[in-house]
């Protein structure tokens, strides 16, 4: 099974990948945890550094770079892991490609172009489940101001930009099968990381792991 964890920066994706990895390990479920960009080899690392540090790269060049890295990632890590019947957990995949491109253009035709490029790079591979962690950008921004010391260009996004990014995620989530929105706030209470993990596990039909088992 192929699982993607999606969301705006600072929503808790990395924590969920770590929690799911610990749960699979405790249940003796073979898994492979990875991320985009950055997984797969040299192209992934090149793309990750370029996207975070290069201020003057245009959005189409960014997209081509991401897709080139994705092809390497799928060929070298994701498909081999799936063929070994491992659970693959990926921090970002298709939804992020669309959202980070679309929030700047707001063009309704973006999905066709990005889907075509994605299919060319992956031979049409899509996650069985894409979990979008929906957290109000204002909460993310407040947390970021107090917790992050190193700032890249995505950490410097304005609040209106973050809301447009969230809207782009919700747009693509509504159009792709296997997408699940997890509201990270219940009423006025923000869900704990383990509560979010349990929601994901319920969709995967895997018994939750007690907090004491998460090391």
Buried (B, 14 or more C-beta within 10 A) or exposed (E): BBBBBBBBBBBBBEBBBBBBBBBBBBBEBEBBBBBBBBBBBEBBBBBBEBBEEEEEEEBEEBBEBBBBBBBBBBBBBBBEBBEEEBBBBBBBBBBBBBBBBBBBEEEEEBBEBBBEBBEEBBEEBBBBBBBBBBBBBEBBBEBBEEEEEEEEEBBEBEEEBBBBBBEBBBBBBEEBEBBBBBBBEEEEEBBEBBBBBBBBBEBBEBEBBEEEEBE
